[in-house]
Amino acid sequence: MKRSIQVYGISSLMILFGALFVISCAQNALTGKSQLSLVSEQEIQALSLTQYQDFLKTSTVISPAKDAQAQMVQRVGKKITASVEKYFAEKNNKEFLKGYQWEYNLVKNDTTINAWCMPGGKIVVYTGILPVTKNETALAFVMGHEVSHALLQHGNKRMSESMIQELGGTVLSAAISSKPKETQDLFMRAYGIGTSVGIMLPFSREQELEADKFGLMWAAKSGYDPSEASAFWERMQKSKSGQAPPEFLSTHPSDATRIQKIKEYLPEALKYYKK
């Protein structure tokens, strides 16, 4: 009898979470796919802006006024985001970018090989990644990849999943008021600001490859040869100290898998490329 009650309880919980998933699904404007979304874009952008401003206060931001590398980050960022805005304008969906106010900053950190883009268009590149990108074209792919994570709302999905697991599906506004620290921790884990694992945020392998695919497209649309992406990942592979963990133990695709998939995406991306 006790076992029957226990099974019934688990089944009820599964039904509840299943219903919550259906109710809370939203269609992504870039892929057309439905994905879990307990957090509105407006709410997530507000959280992002706060965390972004706090990050800048405690970081060394390099001014583009006299620094060529910071100027390059600004130049690439403006080209990539112009392509993004043009794409959504052509799709008659400018509303999707509501609240986006693009910023591009190069941050002094030579030991962290990373870059990221927050919802709302706040982009940061660490100086540690520049010796690996080596050129503007590879940087365009990296920044296009990071912008894609934001547009694909990967962080929103991760945060929504965590809210179900840890806060029982509580809506964000209630979570912030009742558990502000827990909510902030969920946000930081979902977006991984400052992570030093590889160059990318710790999203799933599927999400990383999806961001690679769209990152190639944004770079190509911005006039950068997407063929450079595989060469960049070959350099990334060589730059890693020690032996990389097996792919099944990592949240990221192995470099070999990534290079292979990028080569598969390349013909489509080249359709958008104009010198």
ROVO-583817 format. One line per 8 residues: their letters; for each residue x, y, z of C-alpha. Coordinates in Angstrom, 2 decimals, decimal comma, always signed. Example, Ala and Ser with C-alpha at 12.3 -4.5 7.8 and 13.67 -1.06 7.14 Angstrom:
BEGIN
as	+12,30:-4,50:+7,80 ~ +13,67:-1,06:+7,14 .
REM end
This chain:
BEGIN
mkrsiqvy	+0,00:+0,00:+0,00 ~ +2,82:+2,36:+0,94 ~ +4,56:+1,62:-2,36 ~ +1,32:+2,37:-4,28 ~ +1,02:+5,74:-2,56 ~ +4,66:+6,50:-3,33 ~ +4,24:+5,58:-7,00 ~ +1,06:+7,63:-7,17 .
gisslmil	+2,92:+10,61:-5,68 ~ +5,72:+10,36:-8,25 ~ +3,22:+10,01:-11,09 ~ +1,32:+13,09:-9,90 ~ +4,54:+15,04:-9,73 ~ +5,47:+13,99:-13,27 ~ +2,02:+15,04:-14,52 ~ +2,36:+18,37:-12,74 .
fgalfvis	+5,78:+19,07:-14,24 ~ +4,53:+17,92:-17,64 ~ +1,60:+20,33:-17,49 ~ +3,92:+23,11:-16,32 ~ +6,23:+22,42:-19,26 ~ +3,37:+22,68:-21,78 ~ +1,98:+25,87:-20,25 ~ +5,41:+27,49:-20,01 .
caqnaltg	+6,66:+26,70:-23,50 ~ +7,47:+29,58:-25,85 ~ +8,48:+29,53:-29,50 ~ +11,93:+30,83:-30,29 ~ +11,84:+33,35:-33,14 ~ +15,17:+32,20:-34,57 ~ +14,57:+28,44:-34,73 ~ +10,78:+28,21:-34,59 .
ksqlslvs	+11,14:+25,54:-31,90 ~ +9,21:+25,49:-28,64 ~ +11,26:+25,61:-25,47 ~ +10,66:+25,89:-21,74 ~ +10,41:+29,50:-20,56 ~ +9,32:+30,34:-17,02 ~ +11,10:+33,69:-17,26 ~ +10,00:+36,53:-19,52 .
eqeiqals	+12,60:+38,17:-21,75 ~ +11,94:+41,49:-20,00 ~ +12,67:+39,95:-16,59 ~ +15,80:+38,18:-17,77 ~ +17,13:+41,35:-19,42 ~ +16,63:+43,29:-16,18 ~ +18,58:+40,64:-14,26 ~ +21,25:+40,61:-16,96 .
ltqyqdfl	+21,75:+44,37:-16,87 ~ +22,29:+44,33:-13,10 ~ +24,83:+41,50:-13,27 ~ +26,57:+43,07:-16,28 ~ +26,98:+46,43:-14,55 ~ +28,32:+44,72:-11,41 ~ +30,77:+42,77:-13,55 ~ +32,10:+45,91:-15,25 .
ktstvisp	+32,64:+47,63:-11,88 ~ +34,97:+44,85:-10,75 ~ +36,75:+44,35:-14,11 ~ +39,34:+46,24:-16,11 ~ +37,58:+47,43:-19,26 ~ +39,95:+48,48:-22,04 ~ +38,98:+51,72:-23,72 ~ +38,83:+51,60:-27,54 .
akdaqaqm	+40,02:+55,21:-27,68 ~ +43,68:+54,18:-27,87 ~ +43,66:+50,39:-28,08 ~ +43,53:+48,60:-31,45 ~ +42,22:+45,34:-30,00 ~ +39,36:+47,07:-28,22 ~ +38,60:+48,88:-31,47 ~ +38,49:+45,52:-33,24 .
vqrvgkki	+36,00:+44,16:-30,69 ~ +33,81:+47,21:-31,26 ~ +34,07:+46,90:-35,03 ~ +33,22:+43,21:-35,12 ~ +30,41:+43,65:-32,61 ~ +28,77:+46,40:-34,63 ~ +28,93:+44,36:-37,84 ~ +27,52:+41,23:-36,20 .
tasvekyf	+24,68:+43,04:-34,48 ~ +23,83:+45,01:-37,62 ~ +23,43:+41,67:-39,42 ~ +21,21:+40,39:-36,60 ~ +19,00:+43,48:-36,74 ~ +18,74:+43,29:-40,52 ~ +17,80:+39,60:-40,34 ~ +14,90:+40,19:-37,94 .
aeknnkef	+13,77:+43,26:-39,87 ~ +13,57:+41,15:-43,03 ~ +11,54:+38,59:-41,05 ~ +9,19:+41,39:-39,93 ~ +10,03:+40,57:-36,34 ~ +11,88:+43,56:-34,90 ~ +9,85:+43,03:-31,74 ~ +12,03:+40,03:-30,88 .
lkgyqwey	+14,95:+42,39:-30,22 ~ +12,93:+44,68:-27,98 ~ +15,09:+45,84:-25,08 ~ +18,36:+45,02:-26,83 ~ +20,90:+47,81:-26,39 ~ +24,13:+46,44:-27,77 ~ +27,42:+47,03:-25,97 ~ +30,84:+45,58:-26,74 .
nlvkndtt	+33,66:+45,56:-24,19 ~ +37,15:+44,10:-24,15 ~ +38,10:+43,13:-20,60 ~ +41,68:+42,69:-19,41 ~ +42,06:+39,07:-18,37 ~ +44,90:+37,23:-20,04 ~ +44,34:+33,91:-18,27 ~ +40,68:+33,40:-19,19 .
inawcmpg	+39,97:+32,19:-22,71 ~ +36,38:+33,30:-22,95 ~ +33,70:+35,62:-24,33 ~ +29,99:+35,97:-23,61 ~ +26,81:+37,84:-24,52 ~ +24,06:+38,55:-22,04 ~ +20,36:+38,83:-22,96 ~ +19,82:+42,42:-24,03 .
gkivvytg	+23,02:+42,47:-26,06 ~ +25,79:+43,03:-23,50 ~ +28,93:+41,47:-25,03 ~ +32,27:+40,90:-23,29 ~ +35,48:+39,54:-24,79 ~ +38,43:+38,63:-22,57 ~ +41,95:+39,50:-23,74 ~ +42,91:+35,86:-23,08 .
ilpvtkne	+41,05:+34,66:-26,15 ~ +42,74:+37,01:-28,62 ~ +45,99:+35,00:-28,95 ~ +43,80:+32,06:-30,03 ~ +41,49:+33,92:-32,39 ~ +44,59:+35,64:-33,89 ~ +42,53:+37,59:-36,41 ~ +39,32:+39,58:-36,81 .
talafvmg	+37,55:+36,85:-38,78 ~ +37,93:+34,24:-36,03 ~ +36,82:+36,80:-33,46 ~ +33,70:+37,40:-35,56 ~ +32,82:+33,72:-35,32 ~ +33,34:+33,71:-31,54 ~ +31,22:+36,82:-31,03 ~ +28,59:+35,51:-33,44 .
hevshall	+28,46:+32,31:-31,41 ~ +27,97:+34,19:-28,15 ~ +25,27:+36,45:-29,63 ~ +23,52:+33,28:-30,84 ~ +23,33:+31,91:-27,29 ~ +21,42:+35,05:-26,28 ~ +19,12:+35,02:-29,31 ~ +18,45:+31,30:-28,94 .
qhgnkrms	+17,57:+31,99:-25,29 ~ +19,67:+29,08:-24,10 ~ +20,29:+30,67:-20,70 ~ +16,57:+31,29:-20,21 ~ +15,89:+27,61:-20,84 ~ +18,60:+26,52:-18,39 ~ +17,34:+28,89:-15,72 ~ +13,74:+27,72:-16,22 .
esmiqelg	+14,82:+24,10:-15,82 ~ +16,70:+24,98:-12,62 ~ +13,69:+26,83:-11,25 ~ +11,56:+23,72:-11,70 ~ +14,17:+21,52:-10,04 ~ +15,09:+23,82:-7,15 ~ +12,18:+26,24:-6,69 ~ +9,28:+24,03:-7,78 .
gtvlsaai	+8,46:+26,08:-10,87 ~ +8,01:+29,36:-8,97 ~ +7,67:+32,33:-11,32 ~ +10,65:+34,66:-11,33 ~ +9,00:+37,66:-9,66 ~ +7,95:+35,52:-6,69 ~ +11,34:+33,80:-6,56 ~ +13,22:+37,11:-6,45 .
sskpketq	+11,09:+38,47:-3,59 ~ +11,12:+35,28:-1,51 ~ +14,56:+33,85:-2,32 ~ +16,77:+36,59:-3,78 ~ +20,10:+34,83:-3,18 ~ +18,90:+31,51:-4,61 ~ +17,52:+33,32:-7,66 ~ +20,79:+35,14:-8,24 .
dlfmrayg	+22,71:+31,87:-7,91 ~ +20,42:+30,24:-10,49 ~ +21,00:+33,12:-12,86 ~ +24,78:+33,00:-12,49 ~ +24,83:+29,26:-13,07 ~ +22,54:+29,56:-16,08 ~ +24,69:+32,21:-17,77 ~ +28,08:+31,33:-16,34 .
igtsvgim	+29,62:+34,80:-16,33 ~ +33,35:+34,52:-15,84 ~ +33,61:+30,82:-16,56 ~ +37,10:+29,75:-17,63 ~ +36,12:+26,39:-19,12 ~ +37,08:+26,68:-22,79 ~ +35,81:+29,82:-24,46 ~ +32,11:+29,18:-24,35 .
lpfsreqe	+29,46:+29,27:-21,66 ~ +28,72:+25,88:-20,09 ~ +25,67:+25,07:-22,18 ~ +24,79:+21,57:-23,37 ~ +26,55:+20,04:-26,35 ~ +23,41:+20,42:-28,45 ~ +23,12:+24,11:-27,59 ~ +26,81:+24,73:-28,26 .
leadkfgl	+26,55:+23,23:-31,74 ~ +23,35:+25,19:-32,41 ~ +25,15:+28,41:-31,46 ~ +28,06:+27,40:-33,72 ~ +25,67:+27,03:-36,65 ~ +24,07:+30,45:-36,22 ~ +27,38:+32,03:-35,29 ~ +28,73:+31,01:-38,69 .
mwaaksgy	+25,71:+32,61:-40,34 ~ +26,10:+35,94:-38,51 ~ +29,82:+36,05:-39,32 ~ +29,15:+35,29:-42,99 ~ +26,38:+37,88:-43,22 ~ +28,80:+40,42:-41,74 ~ +31,40:+39,84:-44,46 ~ +33,70:+37,42:-42,59 .
dpseasaf	+34,75:+34,14:-44,19 ~ +33,13:+31,37:-42,09 ~ +35,81:+28,93:-43,23 ~ +38,08:+30,42:-40,56 ~ +35,98:+28,83:-37,80 ~ +37,47:+25,34:-38,14 ~ +41,02:+26,77:-38,16 ~ +40,18:+28,65:-34,96 .
wermqksk	+39,02:+25,46:-33,25 ~ +42,17:+23,67:-34,37 ~ +44,16:+26,43:-32,64 ~ +41,92:+26,13:-29,60 ~ +42,62:+22,41:-29,49 ~ +46,38:+23,04:-29,48 ~ +46,13:+25,76:-26,83 ~ +44,62:+23,53:-24,16 .
sgqappef	+46,98:+22,53:-21,40 ~ +46,79:+18,88:-20,42 ~ +44,51:+16,26:-21,89 ~ +40,88:+17,15:-22,55 ~ +38,27:+14,94:-20,82 ~ +36,35:+12,41:-22,92 ~ +33,41:+14,03:-24,70 ~ +30,77:+12,13:-22,73 .
lsthpsda	+32,19:+13,62:-19,49 ~ +32,03:+17,18:-20,79 ~ +29,17:+19,62:-21,28 ~ +30,89:+20,71:-24,48 ~ +31,37:+18,86:-27,75 ~ +34,92:+17,62:-28,22 ~ +37,03:+19,85:-30,46 ~ +37,09:+17,09:-33,08 .
triqkike	+33,29:+16,85:-33,09 ~ +33,00:+20,61:-33,23 ~ +35,35:+20,91:-36,20 ~ +33,49:+18,14:-38,02 ~ +30,08:+19,78:-37,44 ~ +31,38:+23,20:-38,47 ~ +32,55:+21,72:-41,76 ~ +29,03:+20,31:-42,21 .
ylpealky	+27,48:+23,74:-41,53 ~ +29,93:+25,54:-43,82 ~ +28,15:+25,13:-47,21 ~ +25,00:+26,74:-45,82 ~ +26,94:+29,57:-44,15 ~ +28,90:+30,29:-47,33 ~ +25,63:+31,14:-49,08 ~ +25,52:+34,31:-46,97 .
ykk	+29,17:+35,23:-47,40 ~ +30,14:+38,19:-49,55 ~ +33,64:+39,63:-49,38 .
REM end
